[in-house]
Every structure is written in C-alpha cells, then in structure tokens.
C-alpha cells in the first residue's frame, strides 16, 4: 500500500506536476509557513549567502589570469550560497519573490505576501550581520598579508559607483537568473542534480557583475566596517589610504545601492519570471487541472481527486478495434459500457459519502515512529491519514513506512524519525460526492493494460489478446484506502473492504 500511495503522479497516472505548478506551490508554501519558522530560515539563508561571498573573495584574491575565467571561478564559488539555501533549507528574499505566482493565482493575499517578503528580508539581514561579525572577529581581512581585506574593500566600493538606474537594472538581471535557477530545480528531486542546475545561473550573474540585494547586505557593510575600524597601519601596509574609501558609508549604500537593487530584484524575479510564466500558463491552461495544489487551504499533501482523475482519463483513447465494428463509440464508451454501466443501479447510485467511515482513525505529524506504530497496531489499521489541528490532510502513513524506518536504524544509529518525516505527501483522495462505481473502476482496473493503445489509437503489441485475457491481467496498482476530503478538510475514509462488504450485500453472496 505504501508504494501505491507514494507517488501517484509518476507511478500510477503517469503524470507529474509541471514546473509552473510546483512554482505555484513553492511560492504559496513560503507565505503560509509559520512566521517564526520562516524568520529563522531567513536568518540561515542570509548567513549562507554571506558565506558564499566569503568564498568568492577568497577565490578572487590575488588571482592572476584571464579576467573572465577568474570571475567565472568566483561565480562558481558563490553558487555555494544558493545551493545551501535550496538543499539545506532557507528563506532567501530573492527567491521568495517567486511567491508572486501564488499571489496572482489568488492563493495568498497582498498583505500576507508583503509581510512574508518583509519578514524574510529582515531575517536575511540579521543572518548577514551575524556572519559579518564572525568574519571580522576571525580576522579574515588579514589573509594573504591583508590582500583579502583590500579585495573586499574594492568590491564593496565598486558596488556604490553604479548609477541608480544602472543598479536597478543590474538587480533585475541578477534575480532573473536566481529565480530561473530555482525554477530549474523544480524539475528534479535529486539534491546533486539541483546543485548542478544552480551553478551556471549563479556563476553567470556573479561573473557578469549583476547585483544581488542580500549578498550586498553582507558585502557592502563588510567594506564599511573595514574602511572605518581598520588600523591606519593596515592601510599603509597595503599602499592605500583610508581616505580612498571614504565613500563607503551607510547612507550612500542604502540610497545608491540597496534600494535600487532590491527593487530590481523584485521586478526581475517576481514580475519578469514569476508573473511572466503565470501569464503564459493563464493563456494556456494545463490539460491536467487535478495537479493544481490546495495551498489556499494550507494543506501540505498533494491531493489528487478521483473526479479529476476521471476527467483526465478521457484523454486516453481506446483502439476502436476493441469494439464491435457496427457500433459507433466514443473513446471511453466501450470500456464504460462493459464496466460501470453494467453494474446494478444500486451500486451506480451510491456515493462515497454512503460508505465512508466519517470518524476514521488518524495520526498527527509530530508523534514518533514508535508511537505511530503502536497506535496503528492498537487500532488494527494498516495505515492512517495524517492531519493537523484544523483536520486538514497533511499526508498518509502506513505500517510499512514506519517499520522501514525502524529497520534502517539498525544501519544508522541515532536517527530519530517522526511521522512527519516518513508520511507520504502525494495522496490519492476522493470527495464525498464521488460515485462509488467510479472508485471501484479506479481501484481494480488499469485502463492502459486493458486497452493497450498509444495516443493515436494504434494497438501496442504484436499479438492480439481477447478482452477476457486482458481483463485478467489489468490489475490496478492503486491504494486500498482513500482519504475523503472536502474543502481541504478530511471528512472520512473509504476502504476497499467497505466497498466489498456493500457489494456482497447487494449481490446477496
């Protein structure tokens, strides 16, 4: 059962959310996330970007060789920052502006969006300042006989010499690449693949001199601190004067760099990338509407409803050779006439609400593996929906999921999992109004095995098998337990056993 519920998009239905749909969910999750969690992750992200700039300064200090290749090396080093944010977890302002997609879809309000941006921006600033304090106290500016610090001063000063509109456009270009890099990571769940995908977009914006507001929150203040607190002897040893860096001031930084770059980052990432893709998707809606997420209800599980799966199944054509030559039929009519339509009317009239258990056994995400397994065993349940305090569906966890984690502890001592770490978040669900007949069809029949044809209606395979032979082999790899969800709230559970019992009553077995 675990395998069936794990990934219905890719394993059962053969579909997966588009990158746009994942971006929509990505943006919505950022806005609805708990404020303190979002703020804490923003502090980490600010520190990650600061560390990346430290790496950049180190790599480019004292470098000799072709100008472009040296900047490329620095850019590749700086990509560490975005890798840490994406893979380790962090809320970075420049990628958070992609939540404009969720705002355009009316999943989040303008007020919530702006509060999220402000919260993340402040958190990034605090993270950058903490890292700045550590770097100065560690004396990093004295590396390579002070050339490290001199390099940092020159980089910071260069950023203040852009014109206002130049800084704005450089900010736009930077965040277009940052958000496109993050967008590309939606195509993979593999951490190494995500890291590789991020490298070139980041290397390009850094080596080309584009402006990143959060990176500047560390870099320019570092230059300001070094310019104002370093000993005059330190400057003399480097054959420069402290007066050469007198323009490194807080006021100059905020007016001539931070404001235009931040606004440019918003326009480049939130408007050009986020709303740009939204306009394209709006003009060309997805053929798979069931892949739209339910984040406006703050539901973490990726819910795929039965009714929408049935709509999608209409796109799969059935080879007309399977039907009688004299009968004109629509793509699904041959199948429906031999299946659902031949069921007793008593079954055809049943809805999920008639058979579901309205008070199902459930688990919460915060309990341990041991407690979850104990509760499942005591309730004689093979699996259970995982819900939050608002009765919203977060996922589904089975005995197999929990036992697998206990087995893994034999090889990884000290690993303490909770139900939240192991539950499946891609869950096939039904609504109370769905027809039981349709659910039976979904549970027991694999259409592609029963009618093995391609999209053009051509028969796949070299041998012809009778309908009966195909039917025996057309077993469906679907769950035996379906959470029943209405308006994002779990209102029951229906199982294959519930349906089988009702069928026995109708047929009087």
Protein Blocks (a to p, Z undefined) as FASTA:
>chain_A
ZZmmmmmmlmmnopacdfklmmmmmmmmmmmpcfklmmmmmmmmmmmmmmmmmmmmmmmg
opacdfklmmmmmmmmmmmmmmmmmmnopadfklmmmmmmmmmnopacfklmmmmmmmmm
mmmmmmmmmmmmmmmmnommmgghhlmmmmmmmmmmmmmmpcfklmmmmmmmmmmmmmmm
mmmmmmpcbfklmmmmmmmmmmmmmmnopacfklmmmmmmmmmmmmmmpcfklmmmnopa
fklmmmmcfklmmmmmmmmmmmmmmmmmmmmmmmmmmmmmmmmccfblmlpccklnopab
dcddfklmmmmmmmpccdfklpcfklccdfklmmmmmmmmmpcfklmmpcfklmmcfbbc
dddfkbcfklmmmmmmmnopabdcdddfkopafbdcdfklmmmmmmmmmmmghiacdfkl
mmcfbdcdddfkbcfklmmmmmmpcfklmmccdfkopaedjbdcdfklmmmmmcccddfb
dcddeehiafbdcdfklmmmmmmmmnoZZ
